[in-house]
Amino acid sequence: MARDTESIERDIENARNQLAQTLDVLAVRTNPKRLVETTKQSVLAKLNEPAVKAALIGAGAVVGLLVLRKIFR
């Protein structure tokens, strides 16, 4: 069954519109400022977790004790 030219042109126009929408979404997602902000928010959210806070405090205390030990030896 042969398709008429109007149907083919509509399909092409729909494909163009979908491609344009996809490119717009990709442009927003790959914006460097947006990537930096998203990464910053993710890191801050992870650092605010109680388990991560406790681990960082513990690591800081160990490093501090090692530095003090090195200084006073």
N, C-alpha and C positions, 0 to 999 in steps of 0.2 A: 504494500500500500504506500503510495507516494505521498510525501508531505508537501503542503503548499508553502510558498515562500514566506507568507505572513507568520505561519507557525514556527518556521525555522528562525526568522528574525526575532520573534518573541523569546524563543529559547536562548538565542545569543544575548539578547538584552538582559534576560534573567541571570545568565551566567556572568555577565559583566558586573551587574549589581552585586551579586554574591561575592565576586572577586574583590570589588571595591570595599565591601564591608569587611572582608577578611583582612585586607591590607590595612584598613583603619584600625582594626583590633590589634594587629601585629605592631603597628606604629606606636600605639599607646603602651603596649606591653614591653616594648624594647626601648622605650624612652630612658636614657641614662639617669635622669633625675628621679624618675619614678622607680627605677631599679634600686638606686641608692636608698631612697626613702623606704621602700619595701624591705630591703635588707636590714636597714637600721631598726625598723620596727620589729622584725623577726628576732634580731639579736637582743634587743632590749626585753622583749617578751621572754626569751629563753633565760636571760640573766635574772629576771625577776621571779623565776621559779624557786621555791624554797630549797630543793635539793641542790640546785646549781649554786645558790647563794652560800649554802653551808660548805660546799666543796671549795668555793673560792676563798671563803674566810679561812678554812683549814689550810689551804695551800699558802695563803698569805702569812698565816701564823708560822708555818714551818719555814718559809723563806726568811721571815723576820728573825726567827730564832737562829737560823744558820748564819745570817749576817752578823747578829750580835755575838754569836760564838766565835766567828772568825775575827771580829774586832777585838775581843777581849782575850784572845789567846796569844 
